[in-house]
Each structure stands twice: as C-alpha cells, then as structure tokens.
Amino acid sequence: MESTGGHRPILVIGGTGKTGRHVVDRLRRRGKEVRALSRSTPVPFDWFDESTWKTAVSGAGAAYLVDAQNEHAAERMRAFAPFAVAQGVERLVLLSARGWADSGDPGMLATEDAVRDSGGAWTILRPTWFMQGFAEDDLMRAPVLAGEVRLRPGTAWSRSSTPRTSPRPRPPSSPVREMRGVPTSCPGHVR
C-alpha cells in the first residue's frame, strides 16, 4: 500500500479499530509514515462530518479505508473517495468482504463501486476472515496460537440461508497479509 508519490504518509481510516490498528502497526514496523485516524484521534475523521476530511487527507499519498459500517456507507464513500483523490491521495485501499461479492446483490458492492469510480488508483481487499479476530477471541485464541484451526469444510451459507458449496475457500487472513503484493502502479486491483 505504498504511495506512488514518494514518501507521503499513509492514511488509515479506522486506525484504532479491529483491523486498522493492525495495519497501522505493520506499516510502522516497515518504516512507513502512518496517519491513524478515527473520530477520537487528535486529528479526527468522521464519515458524517465532512469538515474533518480535508485535514485528515492533507498530504497523504494512500489511504486504507474501513467504511462507515452502516446503511450510509456507500453514500459516504461516494462523497469521500473522489474528494480524497482530488486532494492528492493517489491510491485508495478498501477493506470489503468476500461475501459481498458472492451475494449477487449489486447494492452490497456499492461501496466498492464508489472507490472504483473515484478517479484514483484503487485496491479492494476481500478477505474471508481476519486472523487477528480469531487471536483476540477467547474461543479461538488457543487453536490459533497452536497453529491449527479446524472448521467444518465444504459449505457456506448464502443470504437465503440455503447451504451451498463455497466456490473459493481461503485460509483465515489479515488485511496486512491481503495487502502483500498489491500493485501500486495499476489503476485497480481486487484481492
């Protein structure tokens, strides 16, 4: 997720949350300048307060985005993504979800479409699960730390609650692992 414009900071929206804090930690360990933002950080970012956006994106070369997590997520992303690109953010990396792509419901992909239509380079991350979520959960911590998690194979549940064979089973993942190898020179990429 390196900026294509040199050593400009990487903006991590939701930088204190469940996935964002891991992204921030990993990027900092790689020596990247990171601007972790949320509603409660010294420089705040709020999806519903556009007056917070300009200061948040100022000078950033790339942005890791966790959307508004509610029914207004696509609307807010449609406003924010082109704004960020117009302010000089070159690449937007959106944390999405594999189930949205598999749902067949175009409304589930509206937030992704907003990022694609932003005018900037983009990457959509669609991890199946998050490894750090398992490691933080009391039920799953021991198997994760032991290196083996056993789950029932072969089925996934659709929105209609009808079992179906999962077309693309993938191991548990993390947003940072998903970003590994993300190209910075092409305009769009789904992983």
Backbone bond lengths (Angstrom), bond angles and torsions (degrees), N, CA, C in turn:
res aa  C-N    CA-C-N  psi(-1)  N-CA   C-N-CA  omega(-1)  CA-C   N-CA-C  phi
1 M - - - 1.434 - - 1.513 110.06 -
2 E 1.295 118.83 26.11 1.451 121.26 179.04 1.513 109.55 -66.49
3 S 1.302 115.49 146.47 1.453 120.47 175.73 1.512 108.80 -66.18
4 T 1.324 115.29 144.30 1.451 118.82 174.76 1.519 110.75 -83.49
5 G 1.342 117.79 -2.65 1.454 121.84 -176.63 1.510 113.47 -108.83
6 G 1.300 119.87 35.11 1.455 121.15 177.76 1.511 112.57 97.67
7 H 1.344 114.96 -140.05 1.463 120.35 -173.16 1.523 112.30 -104.58
8 R 1.280 117.18 41.25 1.459 120.54 178.61 1.518 109.66 -77.79
9 P 1.315 117.27 153.92 1.471 119.52 -177.88 1.527 112.74 -63.41
10 I 1.311 114.23 154.00 1.455 122.06 174.25 1.516 107.14 -101.78
11 L 1.304 115.74 122.39 1.450 122.89 179.65 1.528 108.66 -83.80
12 V 1.318 117.51 130.61 1.467 121.30 176.44 1.521 107.13 -121.32
13 I 1.329 115.37 101.52 1.462 120.51 178.32 1.520 107.27 -79.89
14 G 1.312 115.19 129.94 1.463 119.80 -171.23 1.516 109.51 82.38
15 G 1.330 116.32 27.72 1.461 122.44 -174.01 1.512 115.81 -66.46
16 T 1.324 118.00 -8.39 1.463 120.93 176.46 1.527 111.32 -110.23
17 G 1.330 116.97 4.39 1.463 121.37 -175.41 1.513 114.42 -91.02
18 K 1.314 115.11 -168.07 1.468 122.60 -172.29 1.522 113.12 -59.56
19 T 1.329 118.79 -44.61 1.466 120.11 178.21 1.519 111.50 -97.72
20 G 1.323 116.66 -38.81 1.456 120.58 -174.85 1.513 114.04 -58.51
21 R 1.326 117.16 -39.17 1.473 118.44 -178.55 1.524 111.62 -65.95
22 H 1.335 117.28 -30.45 1.468 120.07 176.59 1.530 110.55 -72.78
23 V 1.327 116.50 -38.28 1.465 120.72 176.80 1.527 109.11 -62.80
24 V 1.332 116.94 -46.40 1.467 121.69 179.18 1.527 110.39 -58.26
25 D 1.319 116.72 -48.97 1.464 121.08 -178.57 1.524 111.07 -59.25
26 R 1.311 117.53 -47.30 1.464 121.33 -177.32 1.526 111.40 -66.51
27 L 1.324 117.02 -41.74 1.466 119.09 178.94 1.524 111.20 -64.76
28 R 1.320 117.01 -41.78 1.467 119.90 178.68 1.520 111.28 -64.00
29 R 1.335 117.01 -38.45 1.471 119.45 177.39 1.522 111.08 -64.41
30 R 1.320 117.08 -24.23 1.466 121.39 176.39 1.518 112.06 -87.16
31 G 1.322 116.62 4.98 1.456 120.94 176.88 1.518 114.76 82.56
32 K 1.303 118.40 14.67 1.461 122.10 -179.75 1.521 110.21 -84.50
33 E 1.311 115.46 146.88 1.455 120.61 172.68 1.522 107.34 -82.18
34 V 1.324 116.34 124.11 1.459 121.77 -173.96 1.523 109.74 -124.60
35 R 1.308 115.19 139.17 1.461 121.80 173.39 1.527 107.07 -114.60
36 A 1.332 116.49 98.97 1.466 122.26 -179.94 1.521 108.95 -86.02
37 L 1.330 116.16 123.37 1.456 119.94 -175.37 1.523 112.57 -128.02
38 S 1.314 113.92 148.70 1.467 122.76 171.54 1.528 105.94 -156.95
39 R 1.310 116.78 -176.59 1.472 119.38 177.43 1.521 111.79 -65.31
40 S 1.349 117.43 -23.50 1.465 120.28 -173.42 1.531 114.56 -106.76
41 T 1.338 119.05 6.00 1.465 120.47 178.47 1.533 109.25 -81.63
42 P 1.357 117.80 160.66 1.472 120.38 -178.98 1.539 113.00 -53.38
43 V 1.338 116.99 -42.11 1.467 120.68 168.65 1.522 104.18 -98.90
44 P 1.327 117.18 103.97 1.467 118.92 -174.04 1.525 113.32 -79.71
45 F 1.318 115.13 154.52 1.460 122.27 169.59 1.518 106.67 -132.50
46 D 1.326 115.35 128.89 1.460 120.74 178.92 1.520 107.74 -136.31
47 W 1.319 116.10 121.74 1.467 120.92 179.25 1.522 111.62 -54.70
48 F 1.319 118.17 -29.68 1.460 121.94 -174.40 1.529 113.68 -101.18
49 D 1.326 116.98 7.84 1.462 121.29 176.71 1.527 107.71 -130.65
50 E 1.325 115.72 90.81 1.462 120.76 -174.82 1.526 112.73 -63.47
51 S 1.314 118.06 -16.46 1.471 119.85 177.31 1.532 111.15 -68.40
52 T 1.337 118.90 -15.12 1.475 121.84 178.66 1.530 112.16 -87.93
53 W 1.312 117.76 -12.14 1.460 121.00 -170.98 1.522 114.54 -71.72
54 K 1.323 117.99 -43.99 1.469 120.21 -173.50 1.523 111.79 -61.79
55 T 1.311 117.69 -48.85 1.465 120.70 178.76 1.528 110.12 -62.75
56 A 1.311 116.85 -38.25 1.463 120.85 -178.75 1.525 112.14 -61.74
57 V 1.325 117.90 -43.40 1.467 120.30 -174.18 1.522 113.15 -91.96
58 S 1.322 118.20 -11.13 1.456 121.78 -175.30 1.532 112.13 -52.65
59 G 1.330 115.44 119.47 1.460 121.60 177.03 1.518 115.95 80.64
60 A 1.328 118.65 -6.19 1.472 120.58 -177.93 1.526 110.43 -73.31
61 G 1.322 115.82 144.05 1.459 121.42 178.63 1.514 112.89 -98.02
62 A 1.329 117.06 -24.35 1.466 122.10 -179.05 1.519 107.48 -150.76
63 A 1.344 115.63 160.19 1.458 119.40 -179.98 1.520 110.40 -142.46
64 Y 1.321 115.79 131.29 1.468 123.87 171.03 1.526 105.50 -94.45
65 L 1.328 116.55 124.60 1.453 121.31 -172.00 1.518 112.47 -117.78
66 V 1.308 115.36 127.63 1.462 122.40 166.09 1.520 103.44 -111.47
67 D 1.326 117.17 120.52 1.460 119.72 -171.52 1.524 112.88 -68.91
68 A 1.326 116.25 -175.24 1.464 122.42 -174.25 1.525 113.88 -68.90
69 Q 1.330 118.16 -9.08 1.464 122.93 174.43 1.532 113.01 58.87
70 N 1.325 116.88 36.79 1.458 120.37 175.03 1.522 108.78 -155.07
71 E 1.314 116.95 -173.16 1.465 121.30 -175.66 1.530 113.11 -66.81
72 H 1.316 118.79 -10.84 1.460 122.33 178.58 1.530 112.62 -99.02
73 A 1.310 118.14 6.87 1.467 121.87 -173.75 1.527 112.34 -57.75
74 A 1.321 118.41 -48.31 1.464 120.75 -177.75 1.528 111.00 -65.66
75 E 1.306 116.54 -43.17 1.473 121.36 178.60 1.530 110.46 -59.26
76 R 1.318 117.21 -45.25 1.463 121.21 -179.53 1.530 110.42 -67.21
77 M 1.340 117.08 -39.08 1.465 119.95 178.87 1.525 110.50 -68.02
78 R 1.341 117.99 -36.66 1.470 120.86 177.26 1.535 111.03 -62.08
79 A 1.315 117.53 -30.63 1.456 120.72 176.77 1.536 111.42 -81.35
80 F 1.334 116.50 -42.83 1.463 120.27 -172.86 1.526 113.92 -75.60
81 A 1.333 118.49 -45.86 1.470 121.18 -171.79 1.530 112.37 -56.84
82 P 1.335 120.31 -51.33 1.473 118.12 178.33 1.532 112.58 -67.80
83 F 1.327 116.88 -29.57 1.464 120.70 175.53 1.526 109.46 -61.08
84 A 1.329 116.96 -49.63 1.468 121.41 -178.65 1.524 110.73 -60.70
85 V 1.326 116.84 -43.96 1.468 120.55 179.41 1.533 109.99 -63.02
86 A 1.316 117.27 -42.72 1.472 120.81 178.68 1.531 111.66 -62.91
87 Q 1.334 117.13 -27.11 1.463 121.82 178.66 1.529 112.14 -85.47
88 G 1.335 118.18 -1.15 1.464 121.37 175.54 1.515 115.86 108.68
89 V 1.322 119.01 0.44 1.472 120.43 175.37 1.525 106.89 -71.39
90 E 1.326 116.49 122.77 1.460 120.78 -172.94 1.522 114.08 -89.46
91 R 1.333 117.49 -32.72 1.467 119.81 -178.35 1.518 109.26 -132.44
92 L 1.341 114.55 133.60 1.458 122.15 174.53 1.519 107.89 -110.73
93 V 1.325 116.59 129.56 1.465 122.24 178.35 1.523 106.35 -117.70
94 L 1.335 116.25 112.92 1.462 121.55 -176.37 1.519 110.52 -102.14
95 L 1.322 115.87 128.34 1.454 120.53 170.59 1.524 106.83 -80.71
96 S 1.303 116.47 112.82 1.461 122.29 179.55 1.526 107.44 -112.58
97 A 1.310 117.17 -148.73 1.462 121.02 179.21 1.516 109.23 -151.86
98 R 1.315 116.31 139.41 1.458 120.63 -179.64 1.525 111.49 -58.57
99 G 1.298 118.65 -39.08 1.452 121.94 -177.68 1.515 113.24 -60.35
100 W 1.324 117.16 -30.36 1.460 119.33 178.96 1.518 110.34 -64.08
101 A 1.327 116.74 -44.18 1.460 120.28 -179.64 1.517 111.35 -66.78
102 D 1.315 117.25 -33.94 1.457 121.86 -177.74 1.522 113.09 -82.23
103 S 1.331 117.81 -10.68 1.463 120.96 -172.75 1.521 113.29 -70.96
104 G 1.330 117.75 -27.07 1.454 120.45 -174.50 1.518 112.53 78.72
105 D 1.326 117.84 0.72 1.459 123.09 -178.48 1.526 108.86 -98.31
106 P 1.350 118.60 109.25 1.466 119.74 -178.29 1.528 112.99 -58.80
107 G 1.327 117.95 -28.61 1.456 120.90 178.19 1.512 112.45 -62.70
108 M 1.341 116.52 -29.77 1.469 120.07 179.14 1.533 111.40 -69.17
109 L 1.326 117.17 -20.11 1.462 121.11 -177.97 1.525 112.92 -102.11
110 A 1.326 118.07 7.18 1.461 121.20 -175.82 1.528 112.43 -61.33
111 T 1.321 117.93 -35.39 1.463 120.47 178.53 1.528 109.91 -67.88
112 E 1.333 116.65 -41.73 1.466 119.89 175.63 1.522 110.65 -61.42
113 D 1.332 116.81 -43.88 1.465 120.52 179.48 1.522 111.11 -59.64
114 A 1.319 117.27 -38.23 1.468 120.86 178.83 1.523 110.77 -61.56
115 V 1.309 117.90 -39.76 1.468 121.26 178.15 1.526 109.86 -69.51
116 R 1.329 117.02 -44.20 1.475 120.46 178.84 1.528 111.42 -59.05
117 D 1.342 116.66 -37.56 1.456 121.59 -175.63 1.527 113.41 -86.88
118 S 1.328 117.79 7.70 1.468 122.07 -173.30 1.520 114.22 -70.34
119 G 1.323 117.42 -22.94 1.451 120.92 -175.46 1.520 113.18 95.39
120 G 1.320 117.56 -6.75 1.458 121.86 178.34 1.519 111.21 -106.99
121 A 1.312 115.45 175.99 1.465 120.24 172.69 1.526 107.19 -71.34
122 W 1.305 117.46 149.16 1.466 119.99 -175.58 1.518 111.21 -146.77
123 T 1.316 113.37 157.04 1.459 122.63 173.33 1.516 106.70 -139.59
124 I 1.324 116.45 133.27 1.457 122.09 176.26 1.520 106.99 -110.08
125 L 1.323 117.79 123.10 1.462 122.60 176.67 1.523 108.52 -98.79
126 R 1.330 116.75 127.32 1.468 121.44 179.07 1.533 110.20 -125.55
127 P 1.310 117.50 64.80 1.466 118.73 178.07 1.524 110.68 -68.91
128 T 1.313 115.17 153.72 1.455 120.69 178.70 1.518 110.14 -76.81
129 W 1.316 116.62 -54.20 1.460 123.94 178.37 1.511 107.43 -136.90
130 F 1.326 115.92 170.29 1.450 119.80 176.65 1.512 109.06 -114.18
131 M 1.320 115.99 122.47 1.456 120.97 -178.90 1.525 110.95 -59.34
132 Q 1.339 117.96 -40.42 1.455 117.54 -178.06 1.514 110.92 -65.55
133 G 1.327 118.42 -27.99 1.456 120.86 175.50 1.516 110.82 -62.67
134 F 1.313 116.74 -39.19 1.459 120.65 177.11 1.526 110.91 -68.04
135 A 1.323 115.85 -44.02 1.459 119.62 -176.25 1.528 111.80 -66.96
136 E 1.324 117.28 -21.00 1.456 120.65 -179.95 1.521 112.73 -95.11
137 D 1.300 117.61 -8.93 1.459 122.48 -177.36 1.533 109.13 -93.22
138 D 1.325 117.81 129.06 1.462 120.83 -177.31 1.525 112.78 -56.07
139 L 1.326 117.43 -38.90 1.460 121.36 -178.05 1.525 112.59 -65.56
140 M 1.344 117.39 -36.28 1.458 121.04 -173.72 1.523 114.27 -103.06
141 R 1.324 119.14 -10.48 1.463 121.31 -173.62 1.529 112.44 -55.98
142 A 1.314 117.69 -50.70 1.472 120.33 -176.03 1.529 112.32 -60.75
143 P 1.347 120.16 -49.29 1.472 118.63 178.37 1.530 113.19 -62.18
144 V 1.334 117.38 -38.04 1.457 119.90 179.46 1.523 110.12 -64.05
145 L 1.322 116.58 -47.93 1.459 120.05 -179.22 1.522 111.97 -66.62
146 A 1.340 117.02 -27.69 1.462 121.08 176.68 1.528 111.68 -78.35
147 G 1.351 115.90 -13.07 1.459 119.28 176.59 1.511 115.27 92.22
148 E 1.331 118.65 9.83 1.461 120.05 -179.85 1.525 110.35 -146.36
149 V 1.326 114.54 122.57 1.456 121.30 176.13 1.518 106.95 -120.66
150 R 1.311 117.21 120.80 1.464 121.06 -179.44 1.521 109.62 -103.16
151 L 1.329 114.43 124.73 1.451 121.25 179.20 1.526 108.87 -129.58
152 R 1.301 116.24 154.51 1.457 121.03 178.93 1.526 109.13 -66.66
153 P 1.324 119.28 119.65 1.461 121.90 -177.34 1.530 112.07 -85.06
154 G 1.333 114.53 162.50 1.453 120.10 164.14 1.502 117.82 96.46
155 T 1.324 120.73 -15.33 1.458 118.49 179.08 1.511 110.65 -133.77
156 A 1.307 114.19 154.15 1.459 122.34 172.56 1.518 105.56 -139.42
157 W 1.292 117.40 160.36 1.459 120.70 -177.95 1.508 109.97 -106.11
158 S 1.328 115.96 130.12 1.459 120.45 176.83 1.522 108.34 -85.46
159 R 1.319 116.27 176.66 1.468 120.18 179.11 1.523 110.87 -63.32
160 S 1.331 117.81 -24.20 1.460 120.20 -179.46 1.530 111.70 -85.55
161 S 1.328 117.45 5.14 1.464 124.01 -178.68 1.524 112.66 63.60
162 T 1.316 116.49 23.34 1.454 121.45 175.33 1.517 108.19 -96.59
163 P 1.345 118.28 125.43 1.468 117.82 179.70 1.521 110.57 -63.99
164 R 1.310 116.66 142.82 1.455 121.68 174.88 1.519 107.89 -144.39
165 T 1.308 116.53 159.07 1.451 120.02 176.65 1.518 108.80 -72.39
166 S 1.291 117.06 132.98 1.453 121.76 -179.56 1.516 109.15 -71.41
167 P 1.348 118.49 124.47 1.453 120.51 -176.98 1.520 114.30 -74.03
168 R 1.331 118.50 -25.15 1.450 120.80 -175.75 1.515 110.89 -140.58
169 P 1.313 118.70 72.70 1.459 117.82 178.51 1.524 109.75 -65.10
170 R 1.332 116.02 138.73 1.455 121.08 178.82 1.508 108.85 -137.72
171 P 1.310 116.86 150.89 1.466 119.47 178.32 1.518 110.71 -70.17
172 P 1.338 117.28 160.35 1.464 119.49 174.75 1.523 109.99 -53.25
173 S 1.316 115.89 148.72 1.434 120.85 -170.71 1.522 111.04 -139.00
174 S 1.302 115.25 175.92 1.458 120.76 171.76 1.516 107.24 -133.68
175 P 1.336 118.48 154.47 1.456 119.45 178.54 1.519 111.55 -58.96
176 V 1.315 117.56 -34.84 1.459 120.21 179.89 1.526 109.73 -66.62
177 R 1.330 118.11 -43.94 1.452 121.23 177.84 1.527 109.40 -63.02
178 E 1.325 117.45 -40.18 1.463 121.57 178.42 1.524 111.26 -61.05
179 M 1.339 118.00 -31.70 1.454 121.10 -177.65 1.517 112.03 -78.26
180 R 1.330 118.46 -16.96 1.445 121.10 -177.72 1.526 109.38 -58.12
181 G 1.287 117.17 126.45 1.450 121.63 177.77 1.521 113.94 80.79
182 V 1.322 119.06 8.11 1.456 120.13 178.58 1.522 108.34 -68.12
183 P 1.320 116.53 125.28 1.466 118.45 -178.33 1.522 110.80 -69.35
184 T 1.325 116.54 144.32 1.459 120.12 178.47 1.518 111.00 -107.65
185 S 1.330 118.47 -2.76 1.453 119.79 -176.68 1.518 113.11 -104.27
186 C 1.333 119.27 -12.14 1.456 119.76 -179.71 1.524 109.36 -97.62
187 P 1.345 117.19 155.47 1.456 119.36 -174.37 1.536 114.41 -72.33
188 G 1.315 119.46 -28.53 1.448 120.02 -177.66 1.514 112.61 -151.85
189 H 1.341 115.40 150.38 1.457 120.25 -174.53 1.514 108.77 -160.09
190 V 1.332 117.03 129.65 1.466 121.20 173.78 1.504 107.10 -112.68
191 R 1.349 116.22 130.49 1.466 120.77 -179.50 1.492 108.34 -128.59
